[in-house]
Amino acid sequence: METPAQMDFKGIEPSESVRQAIASHIAGLEQRCGRLTACRVVLKGPGGHHRTGGLYEVNIRLALPDGREVDVGRTPTADERHADLDFAVNNAFKRARRRLQDKVRRMQGQVKVHDSLPVGTVIRTDAAGFGFLESADGREVYFHQNSVLDGAFSRLGVGTRVTFAEEMGEKGPQASTVRLLGKHGLR
């Protein structure tokens, strides 16, 4: 880490064993991701509120290069297990480890990204069970009633907006899957 880890204690007298446990968890996070630049841990003692009284709260902020951060701060209010200090610390660092893993995967480009299907407009249909739609770039794409999902061919009319999966057919582009868009063009 570029800066030493900060540990703040509010409403609790810090013991050496708690400091060692937090330092051990921070070292584990550094081993998982050697790119941590800073870490701040705030441990709040049990409060006197009637809903969350007796529960410890652990907030963790991890700083990564390029201004990226991982924050773990919400303590479940209905979870009585957070009345145990060791459990609260272990649970917070477990959540931090998972969020850090997710952030690192996104930074490395290992997360799947699904391309959205193109949107088109139905320009004509035929009672024989086929039709044509116009893609966003102005091309005509053929579709058959069997490629329309949920049996919605009868609900298609001129001007209906759809999403579609395009492939090359024997006579040109055709839609292999056509899905009727809902109200306001939402899926």
Secondary structure, DSSP 8 states (H G I E B T S, - for coil): --S--EEEEESS---HHHHHHHHHHHHHHHHH-TT--EEEEEEE--B--TTTBT--EEEEEEE-GGG-EEEE----TT-GGGGSHHHHHHHHHHHHHHHHHHHHHHHHT-S-------EEEEEEEETTTEEEEEETTS-EEEEEGGGBGGGGGGG--TT-EEEEEEEEETTEEEEEEEEE--GGG--
